[in-house]
Amino acid sequence: VTVGLTHYLALAAALFLVGMAGVLIRRNSLIMFMSIEIMLGAANIVFAAYARLHGDLAGHVFVLMVFAVAAAEAAIGLAILVEIYRLRRSVNVDDLNTLME
């Protein structure tokens, strides 16, 4: 069995739907944060699949740039979440309606 573009797109769609469900269903900001990372990974799979299909390196370069931005976002986002947890003892989105109280 050869793995074609359809397989990559189906995998990316499944990952994106899992990430979207995590963002919409869960109210924990850490789970929502990880779900957004899953959706970014799904978009990266699509970029890489189409870049491979067309033999163009621009898609692969874009994937590397998205990885770099996602790593920086993860580092800063997790630091912010840790500080919010230290101040409020909760990372529930419904409890975080204001920054400071």
N, C-alpha and C positions, 0 to 999 in steps of 0.2 A: 504494500500500500504506500503510495507516495503522498506526502503531506503537501497540499496545495494551499492556495490563497484562501479558499473557503474554510479550511480548518483553522487557519490563523484568525480569520475574522470571527468565526464561531467562538473560539476561545476568548477573544477580546470582548465580544458581546456578552458572554457569560460572566466574565470578570467584572465588566462594567455594571451589569445588572446586580451582581452581588454587592458591589460597592455602593450603588445607588440605593439598594435596599437598606444597607447599613446606615447610610446617612438619613434616610427618611424614617426608618423604624426606630432606631435606638436613640435615646436622649442623652447618652453618655458622650461627652465631647472627645474622649480618647478613642472610643469606637468610631465616632464620626471622622476623626482625624485619620485613623487607619483606613477607613473606607474610601476617603478621598485619595489616599496613596494607592489603593487598589485600582481606582478609576484612572489615575495617571499611568499606572502600569499597563492597563488595557489600551490606553491611547498610544503608548510607546510600542506595543505589539503591532498595532495597525500601521504606525509610521514605518516600522522596520519591515513589515510584510510588503507594503507597497514599494518601499525602497529596493527590496530584494527583487520584486517582480519587474521593476523598471530598470534595474541595474544602476541606480543612481545613489551616490553616497550622501546626498543632501539629507535624506531621511534618517540615515544613521547618525549624521552629525547632529541633527535636531534631537534625536533620542538621547544622545550624550548630554546635550544642553539641558534637556528636561530632567535627566538624572541628577545633574549638578544642582539645578534649582530645587528639586525635590529633597535632596540631601540637606541643603541649607534650610529649607522650609521645615523639615523634620527636626533639625537641631533647635531652631528658634521656637517652633511651635511646641515642642515637648518642654522646653525650658519655661515657656509661658504657662503651660498647663501645670507644671510642678509648682510654680509660684502661686497660681490660683488655688491649687489644692492646699498648699500650706496656709494660705490666708483664710479660706472658706471651708476646708475639709470636705469639699464636694466638687466634682467636675460635671455634675448634671447640668444640661443646657438650660432647663427650666429654672434652676436656681441662680443662674448667672445672667440676670437681666440688667445689672449695672456693673460697672467696673469696680467701683469702690463704694463702700457703705460706712 
